[in-house]
């Protein structure tokens, strides 16, 4: 819930000025009295609101100018459905009656005035009262707001879900499966001394080796960093995406920048001689990844984002409840073949072959609809025409 200008909520309301003289109006959710006439009663208005929501009235500005010194005033009042709801407790109405001094008076208390929840067909009336015959002007602006739910801004996400539900097996589950396949299933609940650490090491090593060997598609994400004017260096962990995965700087597939909804690539490498122009700013054109990410030149304004497409690093995999980051079947097969070789079991090579076929099929599946047939040009067969850019890229 948030206080929102009534004109922006779509809520139905009716403003009825009842001034006797002067100009009283409502525009864009603001009640305006440019000069409410000679008589104070000229500021009277009704506000009828249809809907169930709290309402808040805020005096953005308020001023009275006396025209006849010595006149006495009653406090201005707000009514809600015929019953007095609030009254002004500040000058020029601190008491029941008040003698106007010379000069303008600007004040209102309470401010803002909040009406209760669940107003349904409510009628709010502003009613300043005078005592005696006199003249003066009253100018004010009152912002009318309603407490409504504000929808979250719609943002474009280029990533899928953060977690991969296909890799559901934990270190403890995989270790129990290894013990069963090695012939120690009866001792899974009470492994022989040293076996837990040994099998854990096979599983951890298997995942690390496979992670470097095959870029599993489900580990690839887009990472972004807001570009800040004059800032060249950005920390790897500070990416602005919702996903908490951390980019592995050794598995980057694309680097670029996005500005004014235009994506363009950055060139890898910043020759040291460019530092001779370290004060240069503009559209970033180059990047390097060392302890952090450096772009050159530094952005001339805080706008756009640095975007890197790459694979996130391995998650924690040391406690029994930790899950594998990549495909758990591949991790299990490699760990099993190494464990069987360690225990000199003759079928160790069988699982090496199964792993190779499994990885080959995963690689083949990663090509999707792409096919590479010698002597053919798929793009030519489809009469492919390269699209023209809609807007020019920044200069290289």
FENSULNOR-V256025 format. One record per backbone hydrogen bond with DSSP energy under -0.5 kcal/mol. CO is the residue of the C=O (numbers start at 0). NH is the residue of the N-H. Records with the same first field share a line. If there is no record, write none. Layout:
CO = NH / NH
This chain:
1 = 147
3 = 145
4 = 7
5 = 8 / 9 / 10
11 = 49
13 = 15 / 47
14 = 16
15 = 45
21 = 23
22 = 33 / 34
24 = 31
26 = 29
28 = 143
29 = 26
30 = 141
31 = 24 / 33
32 = 139
34 = 22
37 = 135
38 = 41
39 = 42
40 = 43
43 = 17
44 = 125
45 = 15
46 = 48 / 123
47 = 13
48 = 50 / 121
50 = 52
52 = 118
53 = 146
54 = 114
55 = 144
56 = 111 / 112
57 = 59 / 142
60 = 140
62 = 138
63 = 104
64 = 136
67 = 70
70 = 99
71 = 130
75 = 87
76 = 126
77 = 84 / 85
78 = 124
79 = 82
82 = 79
85 = 77
89 = 92
97 = 72 / 99
99 = 69
102 = 65
104 = 63
108 = 88
111 = 113
112 = 56 / 114
114 = 54
117 = 119
118 = 120
121 = 48 / 123
122 = 80
123 = 46
124 = 78 / 126
125 = 44
126 = 76
128 = 73
129 = 131
130 = 71
131 = 133
134 = 66
136 = 64
137 = 35
138 = 62
139 = 32
140 = 59 / 60 / 142
141 = 30
142 = 57 / 144
143 = 5
144 = 55
145 = 3 / 147
147 = 1
148 = 150
152 = 154
162 = 164
163 = 166
165 = 167
168 = 323
169 = 173
170 = 174
171 = 175
172 = 176
173 = 177
174 = 178
175 = 179
176 = 180
177 = 181
178 = 182 / 183
179 = 182
183 = 186
184 = 187
186 = 189
191 = 194 / 195
193 = 197
194 = 198
195 = 199
196 = 200
197 = 201
198 = 202
199 = 203
200 = 204
201 = 205
202 = 206
203 = 207
204 = 208
205 = 209
206 = 210
207 = 211
208 = 212
209 = 213
213 = 215
215 = 218
216 = 219
218 = 311
220 = 222 / 309
222 = 307
223 = 239
224 = 305
227 = 230
229 = 231
230 = 298
231 = 294
233 = 292
234 = 237
235 = 238
245 = 312
246 = 248
247 = 250
250 = 310
253 = 308
254 = 265
255 = 306
256 = 263
257 = 304
258 = 261
260 = 262
261 = 258
263 = 256
266 = 286
268 = 270
270 = 273
271 = 274
272 = 275
273 = 276
274 = 277
276 = 279
279 = 297
281 = 299
284 = 266
285 = 295
286 = 268
287 = 289 / 293
291 = 289
292 = 233
293 = 287
295 = 284 / 285
297 = 281
298 = 229
300 = 302
303 = 226
304 = 257 / 306
305 = 224
306 = 255
307 = 222 / 309
308 = 252 / 253
309 = 220
310 = 247
318 = 321
319 = 171
321 = 170
326 = 330
327 = 331
328 = 332
329 = 333
330 = 334
331 = 335
332 = 336
333 = 337
334 = 338
335 = 339
336 = 340
337 = 341
338 = 342
339 = 344
340 = 343
344 = 347
346 = 349 / 350
347 = 350 / 351
348 = 352
349 = 353
350 = 354
351 = 355
352 = 356
353 = 357
354 = 358
355 = 359
356 = 360
357 = 361
358 = 362
359 = 363
360 = 364
361 = 365
363 = 366
364 = 367
366 = 369
370 = 372
371 = 373
372 = 375
376 = 380
377 = 381
378 = 383
379 = 382
